[in-house]
Amino acid sequence: MRKPTDQNDEIVEREGIEMSDDERKISTDAVDDQGTTESEGRALLKRLRDGGFEGSDEKLAIALGRPLEEVQGWMGGAEPVDDDVVMKARGIAKERGIEIGIARNSV
């Protein structure tokens, strides 16, 4: 396993999710009122997809009410993660009892 190079890398790597070089270039600005960074939001979405939707981007897209292409863009780092999707993901995780971590106010 590679060594983390910054705090966001360390958080995501601790959760067992590797990041591509493109994902590392993503903004570290907060995307929501809880201070979640874009990288953390992306990791949160990946854990929700893997833990609650059998690893399926399509099933996650349906649950979030977003186009499949947008979900695939988040997963690959091509699309920015926004506050609305992070809040929806936390809500879905809470409703379904899925632990997705990186929750400032606990999910």
PyMOL commands that set and color helices and strands:
alter all, ss='L'
color gray80, all
select helices_A, chain A and resi 7-14+21-24+38-52+57-64+68-76+83-96
alter helices_A, ss='H'
color red, helices_A
deselect
rebuild
show_as cartoon
